[in-house]
Amino acid sequence: MLCKKVFGLLVFPLLLASILTPAAFANESDIKLVDDAKSAILIERDTGAILFDKNSQEKLPPASMTKIMTMLLIMEALDQGKLKLNEKIRASEYAASMGGSQIFLEAGEEMTAEELLKGVAIGSGNDASVALAERIAGSEGEFVKLMNAKVKDLGLKNTVFKNPTGLPTEGHYSTAYDMAIMAKELLKYEDITNFTGTYEAYLREDTDKKFWLVNTNRLVRFYPGVDGLKTGFTNEAKYCLTATAEKDGMRAIAVVFGAPTSKSRNAQVTKMLDYAFSQYETHPMYKKDYLLGKAVLSKGSQKTVDAVTSESVSLLTKKGQSIKDVKQTVTLAKNIKAPIQKGDKVGTLKLEKDGKTIVETPLVASKSVKNANWWELYKRSFGMFTKMGE
């Protein structure tokens, strides 16, 4: 693609018609998709466009949908190398004491992080969630601090977590909108659907305590394209579900809070997904980790780092509409000081039409870069002085 530099920005002219901004879709929520659930939302994953909304800002108990944030922090730890899938984790007495949905960990029992993640994603294991939380943060309390810090990082204002499981606790709440954004963030880690999209699996398979896991999200089996994400139920919360499905390159996220039965919950999520795929389509621009520039670093062990897309980037239209006259701008941050971590923001990709922003997404560092040591800095300084003297 041809591009030109304008005031330090890379501007890519696109000849892509009839693009609607995310807000333009939200006005169509008068269509009857959800009846007896307390709140619901339907979004397209890449753009975040809201396709349907019912009381999506109402604060409600999320039950085990809480584990979407738990899984997000687990996937981040794996991505950053702070946790390995084959690492053995010993269950504490506290983790093993969790009630509700569980994989029946015994105190002192060891499982790999991968097995525990299966227990969370497929079986909604509260004990597995706490065991992983303790491994990542040292204690459940410290992990909860990470959960709420991530909530703030995502710009969400109506969620407070008190535990990583969703077990009933006063002051533990979220909203359909916030849960959809957390799901959108979790889906940046494409491997997560290998877990959440599995209908059945086994733990302790080669022992006399073989344990059968069956996905609490039955739509994984009965709705084509559904590969996650998390159900929830308590007497207070009633039946909840954050589901995602992909069809013809478009991924939708549907959230329901407070349905009276599991059958009703699944039927309403099915209606929303059917609506998304019948009425809209996406036009893919870039996949996650696509290189769009090199950000200059100050005092790093290397002078630049690749700036890549942090998520899949697409444009969304009504079915059958074309796209055109979209301007793309890549802005790279200046004066970035090392060290930086993989995934740190180093720039922005913006797509605009008629002066309005359609998509804005961060560009992130493709890998971690340490500080340069004194010898590397000396060599650079020496080279600079040599050039000045020529």
Sine and cosine of phi, psi and omega as CSV:
sin_phi,cos_phi,sin_psi,cos_psi,sin_omega,cos_omega
0.00,0.00,0.74,-0.68,0.02,-1.00
-0.97,0.25,0.57,-0.82,0.02,-1.00
-0.56,-0.83,0.25,-0.97,0.07,-1.00
-0.66,-0.75,0.41,-0.91,-0.03,-1.00
-0.99,-0.11,0.79,-0.62,0.00,-1.00
-0.78,-0.63,0.93,-0.37,0.02,-1.00
0.77,0.64,0.72,0.69,0.04,-1.00
0.99,0.15,-0.02,1.00,0.00,-1.00
-0.96,-0.28,0.50,-0.87,0.12,-0.99
-1.00,-0.10,0.87,-0.50,-0.05,-1.00
-0.92,-0.38,0.85,-0.53,-0.02,-1.00
-0.94,-0.33,0.94,-0.34,0.05,-1.00
-0.96,0.29,0.76,-0.65,0.02,-1.00
-0.89,-0.45,0.64,-0.77,0.15,-0.99
-0.96,-0.28,0.97,0.25,-0.08,-1.00
-0.92,-0.38,0.00,0.00,0.00,0.00
0.00,0.00,0.62,-0.78,0.08,-1.00
0.89,0.45,0.67,0.75,0.10,-1.00
-0.97,0.26,0.71,-0.71,0.08,-1.00
-0.96,-0.27,0.60,-0.80,0.08,-1.00
-0.95,0.30,0.37,-0.93,0.00,-1.00
-0.79,0.61,-0.63,0.77,-0.03,-1.00
-0.91,0.42,-0.43,0.90,-0.07,-1.00
-0.91,0.41,-0.42,0.91,-0.03,-1.00
-0.99,0.15,-0.48,0.88,-0.15,-0.99
-0.90,0.43,-0.35,0.94,-0.04,-1.00
-0.96,0.29,-0.09,1.00,-0.06,-1.00
-1.00,-0.08,0.28,0.96,-0.10,-1.00
-0.96,0.27,0.01,1.00,0.03,-1.00
-0.97,0.26,-0.20,0.98,0.05,-1.00
-0.92,0.38,0.62,-0.78,-0.11,-0.99
-1.00,0.05,0.99,-0.14,0.04,-1.00
-0.91,-0.40,-0.48,0.88,-0.07,-1.00
-0.78,-0.62,0.79,-0.61,-0.02,-1.00
-0.93,-0.36,-0.89,0.45,-0.15,-0.99
-0.98,-0.19,0.12,0.99,0.14,-0.99
-0.98,0.18,0.50,-0.87,-0.02,-1.00
-0.94,0.35,-0.64,0.76,0.02,-1.00
-0.47,-0.88,0.34,-0.94,-0.03,-1.00
-0.28,-0.96,0.34,-0.94,0.10,-1.00
-0.43,-0.90,0.48,-0.88,0.07,-1.00
-0.75,-0.67,0.83,-0.56,0.03,-1.00
-0.76,-0.65,0.38,-0.92,0.18,-0.98
-1.00,-0.01,0.73,-0.68,-0.18,-0.98
-0.90,0.44,-0.78,0.63,-0.14,-0.99
-0.90,0.43,-0.71,0.70,-0.07,-1.00
-1.00,-0.01,-0.35,0.94,-0.11,-0.99
0.97,0.24,0.14,0.99,-0.03,-1.00
-0.89,0.46,0.71,-0.70,0.02,-1.00
-1.00,0.06,0.89,-0.46,-0.05,-1.00
-0.99,-0.13,-0.38,0.93,0.05,-1.00
-0.39,-0.92,0.57,-0.82,-0.05,-1.00
-0.55,-0.84,0.75,-0.66,0.17,-0.99
-0.67,-0.74,0.96,-0.28,0.06,-1.00
0.78,0.62,0.64,0.77,-0.16,-0.99
-0.95,0.32,-0.15,0.99,0.03,-1.00
-0.98,-0.19,0.09,1.00,-0.02,-1.00
-0.97,0.25,0.78,-0.63,-0.01,-1.00
-0.98,0.21,0.84,-0.54,-0.08,-1.00
-0.59,-0.81,0.38,-0.92,0.07,-1.00
-0.94,0.35,0.79,-0.61,-0.07,-1.00
-1.00,0.03,-0.12,0.99,-0.06,-1.00
0.79,0.61,-0.66,-0.75,-0.10,-0.99
-0.96,0.27,-0.07,1.00,0.17,-0.99
-0.89,0.46,-0.30,0.96,0.15,-0.99
-0.76,0.65,-0.55,0.84,-0.08,-1.00
-0.93,0.37,-0.16,0.99,0.14,-0.99
-0.89,0.45,-0.69,0.72,0.07,-1.00
-0.93,0.36,-0.62,0.78,0.05,-1.00
-0.86,0.51,-0.72,0.70,0.02,-1.00
-0.92,0.39,-0.56,0.83,0.03,-1.00
-0.88,0.48,-0.71,0.70,0.01,-1.00
-0.94,0.35,-0.53,0.85,0.08,-1.00
-0.91,0.42,-0.72,0.70,-0.02,-1.00
-0.92,0.40,-0.59,0.80,0.08,-1.00
-0.88,0.47,-0.70,0.71,0.00,-1.00
-0.89,0.46,-0.64,0.77,0.06,-1.00
-0.91,0.42,-0.70,0.72,-0.03,-1.00
-0.89,0.45,-0.58,0.82,-0.03,-1.00
-1.00,0.05,0.00,1.00,0.02,-1.00
0.98,0.21,0.19,0.98,0.02,-1.00
-0.99,0.14,-0.21,0.98,0.00,-1.00
-0.57,-0.82,0.61,-0.79,0.03,-1.00
-0.89,-0.45,0.62,-0.78,-0.03,-1.00
-0.88,0.48,-0.55,0.83,-0.05,-1.00
-1.00,0.00,0.08,1.00,-0.01,-1.00
-0.95,0.31,0.72,-0.69,0.04,-1.00
-0.99,0.15,0.73,-0.68,0.00,-1.00
-0.85,-0.53,0.77,-0.64,-0.01,-1.00
-1.00,-0.04,0.78,-0.63,-0.02,-1.00
-0.97,0.24,0.77,-0.64,0.06,-1.00
-0.98,0.22,0.25,-0.97,0.07,-1.00
-0.88,0.48,-0.59,0.81,0.00,-1.00
-0.92,0.39,-0.72,0.69,0.01,-1.00
-0.86,0.50,-0.67,0.74,-0.03,-1.00
-0.93,0.36,-0.27,0.96,-0.06,-1.00
-1.00,0.04,-0.05,1.00,-0.07,-1.00
-0.89,0.45,0.67,-0.74,0.07,-1.00
-1.00,-0.04,-0.25,-0.97,0.01,-1.00
0.93,0.36,-0.50,-0.87,0.02,-1.00
-0.89,0.45,0.73,-0.69,-0.05,-1.00
-0.39,-0.92,0.26,-0.97,0.10,-1.00
-0.96,-0.28,0.18,0.98,0.09,-1.00
0.87,0.49,0.78,0.63,0.13,-0.99
-0.90,0.43,0.59,-0.81,0.14,-0.99
-0.97,-0.24,0.57,-0.82,0.03,-1.00
-0.83,0.56,0.79,-0.62,-0.02,-1.00
1.00,0.00,-0.18,0.98,0.02,-1.00
-0.93,0.36,0.62,-0.79,0.02,-1.00
-0.94,-0.34,0.70,-0.71,0.14,-0.99
-0.68,-0.74,0.39,-0.92,0.08,-1.00
-0.96,0.27,0.35,-0.94,0.07,-1.00
-0.85,0.52,-0.58,0.81,0.01,-1.00
-0.90,0.43,-0.67,0.74,0.02,-1.00
-0.91,0.42,-0.66,0.76,0.02,-1.00
-0.92,0.40,-0.62,0.79,0.03,-1.00
-0.91,0.42,-0.60,0.80,0.13,-0.99
-0.86,0.51,-0.67,0.74,0.00,-1.00
-0.88,0.47,-0.56,0.83,0.03,-1.00
-0.97,0.23,-0.79,0.62,-0.17,-0.98
-0.96,0.28,-0.58,0.81,-0.06,-1.00
-0.99,-0.11,-0.78,0.63,-0.10,-0.99
-0.99,-0.12,-0.03,1.00,0.01,-1.00
0.85,0.52,0.60,0.80,-0.07,-1.00
-0.93,0.37,0.88,-0.47,0.07,-1.00
-0.93,0.37,-0.62,0.79,0.02,-1.00
-0.91,0.41,-0.66,0.75,0.03,-1.00
-0.91,0.42,-0.62,0.79,0.02,-1.00
-0.88,0.47,-0.71,0.71,-0.04,-1.00
-0.94,0.35,-0.62,0.78,0.03,-1.00
-0.87,0.50,-0.69,0.72,0.04,-1.00
-0.94,0.35,-0.62,0.79,0.03,-1.00
-0.88,0.48,-0.69,0.73,0.00,-1.00
-0.91,0.41,-0.61,0.79,0.03,-1.00
-0.91,0.41,-0.66,0.75,-0.08,-1.00
-0.96,0.27,-0.68,0.73,-0.14,-0.99
-0.91,-0.41,-0.11,0.99,-0.01,-1.00
0.99,-0.12,-0.51,0.86,0.04,-1.00
-0.36,-0.93,0.31,-0.95,0.04,-1.00
-0.88,0.48,-0.67,0.74,-0.02,-1.00
-0.87,0.50,-0.68,0.73,0.01,-1.00
-0.93,0.36,-0.55,0.83,0.05,-1.00
-0.91,0.40,-0.64,0.77,0.03,-1.00
-0.88,0.48,-0.59,0.80,0.08,-1.00
-0.88,0.48,-0.65,0.76,0.04,-1.00
-0.90,0.43,-0.63,0.78,0.02,-1.00
-0.86,0.50,-0.75,0.66,-0.04,-1.00
-0.95,0.31,-0.49,0.87,0.10,-0.99
-0.92,0.39,-0.63,0.78,0.03,-1.00
-0.92,0.39,-0.60,0.80,0.09,-1.00
-0.82,0.58,-0.72,0.69,0.00,-1.00
-0.92,0.39,-0.65,0.76,0.02,-1.00
-0.85,0.52,-0.56,0.83,-0.01,-1.00
-0.99,0.13,-0.04,1.00,0.03,-1.00
0.97,0.24,0.36,0.93,-0.03,-1.00
-1.00,-0.01,0.68,-0.73,-0.14,-0.99
-0.90,-0.44,-0.07,1.00,-0.11,-0.99
-0.82,-0.57,0.55,0.84,0.03,-1.00
-0.73,-0.68,0.73,-0.69,0.16,-0.99
-0.69,-0.73,0.81,-0.59,0.04,-1.00
-0.97,-0.24,0.62,-0.79,0.06,-1.00
-0.91,-0.42,-0.24,0.97,0.04,-1.00
-0.39,-0.92,0.22,-0.98,-0.02,-1.00
-1.00,-0.01,0.13,0.99,-0.14,-0.99
-0.93,-0.36,-0.56,0.83,-0.12,-0.99
1.00,-0.08,0.06,1.00,0.09,-1.00
-0.86,0.51,0.60,-0.80,-0.12,-0.99
-0.84,0.55,0.82,-0.57,0.03,-1.00
-0.51,-0.86,0.67,-0.75,0.00,-1.00
-0.88,0.47,0.70,-0.71,0.03,-1.00
0.99,0.12,0.15,0.99,0.03,-1.00
-0.98,-0.20,0.93,-0.36,-0.10,-0.99
-0.45,-0.89,0.27,-0.96,0.09,-1.00
-0.41,-0.91,-0.16,-0.99,0.03,-1.00
-0.71,-0.71,0.28,-0.96,0.04,-1.00
-0.88,0.48,-0.66,0.75,0.01,-1.00
-0.89,0.46,-0.77,0.64,-0.03,-1.00
-0.87,0.49,-0.65,0.76,-0.01,-1.00
-0.91,0.43,-0.60,0.80,0.04,-1.00
-0.90,0.44,-0.64,0.77,0.02,-1.00
-0.93,0.36,-0.63,0.78,0.07,-1.00
-0.88,0.47,-0.66,0.75,0.04,-1.00
-0.90,0.44,-0.66,0.75,0.05,-1.00
-0.85,0.53,-0.68,0.73,0.01,-1.00
-0.93,0.38,-0.68,0.73,0.01,-1.00
-0.87,0.49,-0.61,0.80,-0.05,-1.00
-0.95,0.32,-0.12,0.99,0.16,-0.99
-0.90,0.44,-0.45,0.89,0.05,-1.00
-1.00,-0.04,1.00,-0.05,-0.19,-0.98
-0.88,0.47,-0.42,0.91,-0.01,-1.00
-0.93,0.36,-0.30,0.95,-0.07,-1.00
-0.88,0.48,-0.53,0.85,-0.02,-1.00
-0.95,0.31,-0.25,0.97,0.15,-0.99
-0.90,0.43,-0.44,0.90,0.02,-1.00
-1.00,-0.07,-0.82,0.57,-0.08,-1.00
-0.94,0.35,-0.34,0.94,0.00,-1.00
-1.00,-0.06,0.04,1.00,0.04,-1.00
-1.00,0.07,0.78,-0.63,-0.06,-1.00
-0.99,0.14,-0.63,0.78,0.02,-1.00
-0.54,-0.84,0.51,-0.86,0.01,-1.00
-0.37,-0.93,0.06,-1.00,0.00,-1.00
-0.80,-0.60,0.53,-0.85,0.19,-0.98
-0.89,-0.45,0.42,-0.91,-0.02,-1.00
0.81,0.59,0.65,0.76,-0.20,-0.98
-0.88,0.48,-0.58,0.82,-0.06,-1.00
-0.99,-0.16,0.48,0.88,0.01,-1.00
-0.80,-0.60,0.10,-1.00,0.04,-1.00
-0.99,0.15,0.05,1.00,0.05,-1.00
-0.92,-0.40,0.54,0.84,0.01,-1.00
-0.78,0.63,0.75,-0.66,-0.11,-0.99
-0.82,-0.57,0.82,-0.57,-0.05,-1.00
-1.00,-0.01,0.84,-0.55,0.08,-1.00
-0.98,-0.18,0.78,-0.63,0.11,-0.99
-0.84,-0.55,0.77,-0.64,-0.08,-1.00
-0.87,0.49,0.78,-0.63,0.03,-1.00
-0.94,0.35,-0.26,0.97,0.04,-1.00
-0.99,-0.10,1.00,-0.07,-0.08,-1.00
-0.91,0.41,-0.34,0.94,0.00,-1.00
-0.91,0.43,-0.37,0.93,0.08,-1.00
-0.84,0.55,-0.56,0.83,-0.01,-1.00
-1.00,-0.04,-0.54,0.84,-0.21,-0.98
-0.95,-0.30,-0.10,1.00,0.06,-1.00
-0.85,-0.53,0.90,-0.44,-0.03,-1.00
-0.85,0.53,0.78,-0.62,0.05,-1.00
0.99,-0.13,-0.27,0.96,0.02,-1.00
-0.96,0.27,0.80,-0.60,0.02,-1.00
-0.68,-0.73,0.55,0.83,0.04,-1.00
0.39,-0.92,-0.04,-1.00,0.15,0.99
-0.85,-0.52,-0.80,0.59,-0.09,-1.00
-0.37,-0.93,0.72,-0.69,0.12,-0.99
-1.00,0.02,0.11,-0.99,0.12,-0.99
-0.35,-0.94,0.60,-0.80,0.12,-0.99
-0.40,-0.92,0.75,-0.66,0.31,-0.95
-0.60,-0.80,0.23,-0.97,0.03,-1.00
-0.86,0.51,-0.57,0.82,0.00,-1.00
-0.97,0.23,-0.73,0.69,-0.10,-0.99
-0.98,0.22,-0.39,0.92,-0.15,-0.99
0.90,0.44,-0.47,-0.88,-0.14,-0.99
-1.00,-0.08,0.83,-0.56,-0.07,-1.00
-0.80,-0.60,0.41,-0.91,0.04,-1.00
-0.32,-0.95,0.75,-0.66,0.25,-0.97
-0.93,-0.36,0.92,-0.39,-0.07,-1.00
-0.87,-0.49,0.47,-0.88,0.09,-1.00
-0.68,-0.73,0.56,-0.83,0.03,-1.00
-0.58,-0.82,0.46,-0.89,0.03,-1.00
-0.82,-0.57,0.71,-0.71,0.03,-1.00
-0.52,-0.86,0.77,-0.64,0.03,-1.00
0.79,0.61,0.63,0.78,0.07,-1.00
0.99,0.13,-0.03,1.00,0.01,-1.00
-0.95,-0.31,0.72,-0.69,0.03,-1.00
-0.90,-0.43,0.78,-0.62,0.03,-1.00
-0.92,-0.39,0.47,-0.88,0.07,-1.00
-0.82,-0.57,0.81,-0.58,0.02,-1.00
-0.85,-0.52,0.71,-0.70,-0.03,-1.00
-0.80,-0.60,0.72,-0.70,0.08,-1.00
-0.76,-0.64,0.75,-0.66,0.12,-0.99
-0.92,-0.40,0.67,-0.74,0.26,-0.97
0.94,0.34,0.61,0.79,0.13,-0.99
-0.98,0.22,0.50,-0.86,-0.09,-1.00
-0.96,0.28,-0.43,0.90,0.00,-1.00
-0.63,-0.78,0.32,-0.95,0.05,-1.00
-0.92,0.39,-0.57,0.82,0.03,-1.00
-0.89,0.45,-0.71,0.71,0.03,-1.00
-0.90,0.44,-0.70,0.72,0.03,-1.00
-0.83,0.56,-0.77,0.64,-0.04,-1.00
-0.91,0.41,-0.61,0.80,0.00,-1.00
-0.91,0.42,-0.63,0.77,-0.02,-1.00
-0.96,0.29,-0.60,0.80,0.10,-1.00
-0.90,0.43,-0.65,0.76,0.04,-1.00
-0.87,0.50,-0.68,0.73,0.04,-1.00
-0.86,0.51,-0.69,0.73,-0.02,-1.00
-0.91,0.42,-0.69,0.72,0.01,-1.00
-0.91,0.42,-0.68,0.74,0.06,-1.00
-0.85,0.53,-0.68,0.73,0.00,-1.00
-0.89,0.46,-0.72,0.69,-0.01,-1.00
-0.85,0.53,-0.75,0.67,-0.10,-0.99
-0.97,0.22,-0.37,0.93,0.02,-1.00
-1.00,0.07,-0.40,0.92,-0.13,-0.99
-0.95,-0.32,-0.35,0.94,-0.13,-0.99
-0.75,-0.66,0.31,-0.95,0.11,-0.99
-0.53,-0.85,0.45,-0.89,0.04,-1.00
-0.96,-0.28,0.44,-0.90,0.05,-1.00
-0.87,-0.50,0.99,-0.15,-0.10,-0.99
-0.88,0.48,0.68,-0.73,0.07,-1.00
-0.96,-0.30,-0.86,0.52,-0.03,-1.00
-0.64,-0.77,0.56,-0.83,0.15,-0.99
-0.99,0.12,0.26,-0.96,0.09,-1.00
-0.86,0.51,0.60,-0.80,0.03,-1.00
0.96,0.29,0.37,0.93,0.06,-1.00
-0.98,0.18,0.75,-0.66,-0.05,-1.00
-0.97,0.24,0.83,-0.56,0.01,-1.00
-0.82,-0.58,0.16,0.99,0.05,-1.00
0.32,-0.95,0.05,-1.00,0.05,-1.00
-0.82,-0.57,0.86,-0.51,0.00,-1.00
-1.00,0.02,0.71,-0.70,-0.03,-1.00
-0.99,0.15,0.72,-0.70,-0.02,-1.00
-0.94,-0.33,0.51,-0.86,0.07,-1.00
-0.97,-0.25,0.83,-0.56,0.06,-1.00
0.87,0.50,0.56,0.83,0.07,-1.00
-1.00,-0.09,0.28,-0.96,0.05,-1.00
-0.92,0.39,-0.27,0.96,0.20,-0.98
-0.70,-0.72,0.43,-0.90,-0.16,-0.99
-0.97,0.22,-0.44,0.90,-0.01,-1.00
-0.67,-0.74,0.27,-0.96,0.12,-0.99
-0.68,-0.73,0.60,-0.80,0.01,-1.00
-0.91,0.42,0.75,-0.66,0.09,-1.00
-0.99,-0.14,0.91,-0.41,-0.10,-0.99
-0.85,-0.52,0.34,-0.94,0.04,-1.00
-0.91,0.41,0.66,-0.75,-0.03,-1.00
-1.00,0.07,-0.20,0.98,-0.02,-1.00
-0.35,-0.94,0.17,-0.99,0.09,-1.00
-0.91,0.42,0.64,-0.77,-0.03,-1.00
-0.88,-0.47,0.83,-0.56,-0.01,-1.00
-0.64,-0.77,0.24,-0.97,0.17,-0.99
-0.93,-0.38,0.54,-0.84,-0.09,-1.00
-0.88,-0.48,0.72,-0.70,0.06,-1.00
-0.66,-0.75,0.22,-0.98,0.20,-0.98
-0.91,0.43,0.44,-0.90,-0.02,-1.00
-0.83,0.56,0.75,-0.66,0.08,-1.00
1.00,0.03,-0.12,0.99,0.02,-1.00
-1.00,0.06,0.55,-0.84,0.04,-1.00
-1.00,-0.10,0.02,-1.00,-0.02,-1.00
-0.70,-0.71,0.59,-0.81,0.01,-1.00
-0.32,-0.95,0.19,-0.98,0.14,-0.99
0.82,0.57,0.74,0.67,0.07,-1.00
-0.94,-0.34,0.76,-0.65,0.03,-1.00
-0.98,-0.18,0.73,-0.68,-0.01,-1.00
-0.93,-0.38,0.76,-0.65,0.00,-1.00
-0.79,-0.61,0.79,-0.62,0.10,-1.00
-0.95,-0.30,0.86,-0.51,0.02,-1.00
-0.90,-0.44,0.84,-0.54,0.02,-1.00
-0.98,-0.21,0.69,-0.72,-0.01,-1.00
-0.91,0.41,0.45,-0.89,0.03,-1.00
-0.93,-0.36,0.36,-0.93,0.05,-1.00
0.82,0.57,0.72,0.70,0.06,-1.00
-0.99,0.16,0.85,-0.52,-0.04,-1.00
-0.99,-0.12,0.75,-0.66,0.09,-1.00
-0.96,0.29,0.41,-0.91,0.06,1.00
-0.99,0.13,0.40,-0.92,0.13,-0.99
-0.77,-0.64,0.42,-0.91,-0.01,-1.00
-0.97,-0.24,0.48,-0.88,0.12,-0.99
-0.81,0.59,0.76,-0.65,-0.01,-1.00
1.00,-0.09,-0.15,0.99,0.07,-1.00
-0.92,0.40,0.61,-0.80,-0.01,-1.00
-0.94,0.35,0.76,-0.65,0.02,-1.00
-0.78,-0.63,0.06,1.00,-0.01,-1.00
0.02,-1.00,-0.11,-0.99,-0.03,-1.00
-0.61,-0.79,0.65,-0.76,0.17,-0.99
-0.95,-0.32,0.80,-0.61,-0.01,-1.00
-0.79,-0.62,0.73,-0.68,0.11,-0.99
-0.92,-0.39,0.78,-0.63,-0.06,-1.00
-0.77,-0.64,0.52,-0.85,0.11,-0.99
-0.66,-0.76,0.78,-0.62,0.01,-1.00
0.81,0.59,0.61,0.80,0.05,-1.00
0.98,0.18,0.01,1.00,0.00,-1.00
-0.95,-0.31,0.67,-0.75,0.01,-1.00
-0.97,0.25,0.83,-0.56,0.03,-1.00
-1.00,-0.06,-0.72,0.69,0.00,-1.00
-0.67,-0.74,0.72,-0.70,0.15,-0.99
-0.69,-0.72,0.85,-0.53,-0.08,-1.00
-0.63,-0.78,0.58,-0.81,-0.02,-1.00
-0.95,0.31,0.53,-0.85,0.23,-0.97
-0.98,-0.19,0.66,-0.75,-0.14,-0.99
-0.81,-0.59,0.31,-0.95,0.04,-1.00
-0.92,0.38,0.72,-0.69,-0.05,-1.00
-0.97,0.25,-0.31,0.95,0.02,-1.00
-0.38,-0.93,0.21,-0.98,0.04,-1.00
-0.98,0.19,0.57,-0.82,0.04,-1.00
-0.76,-0.66,0.81,-0.59,-0.01,-1.00
-1.00,0.10,0.17,-0.99,0.15,-0.99
-0.90,0.43,0.57,-0.82,0.13,-0.99
-0.94,0.35,0.60,-0.80,0.08,-1.00
-0.98,0.18,0.11,-0.99,-0.11,-0.99
-0.89,0.46,-0.55,0.84,-0.03,-1.00
-0.94,0.34,-0.64,0.77,0.05,-1.00
-0.90,0.44,-0.66,0.75,0.02,-1.00
-0.91,0.41,-0.62,0.78,0.01,-1.00
-0.90,0.44,-0.71,0.71,-0.02,-1.00
-0.89,0.46,-0.63,0.78,0.03,-1.00
-0.91,0.41,-0.70,0.72,0.02,-1.00
-0.89,0.45,-0.67,0.74,0.00,-1.00
-0.89,0.45,-0.66,0.75,0.02,-1.00
-0.90,0.43,-0.62,0.79,0.00,-1.00
-0.91,0.41,-0.67,0.74,0.00,-1.00
-0.93,0.38,-0.57,0.82,0.03,-1.00
-0.90,0.44,-0.66,0.75,0.00,-1.00
-0.92,0.39,-0.61,0.79,-0.01,-1.00
-0.91,0.42,-0.50,0.87,-0.04,-1.00
-0.99,0.12,-0.16,0.99,-0.04,-1.00
-0.99,0.17,0.00,0.00,0.00,0.00
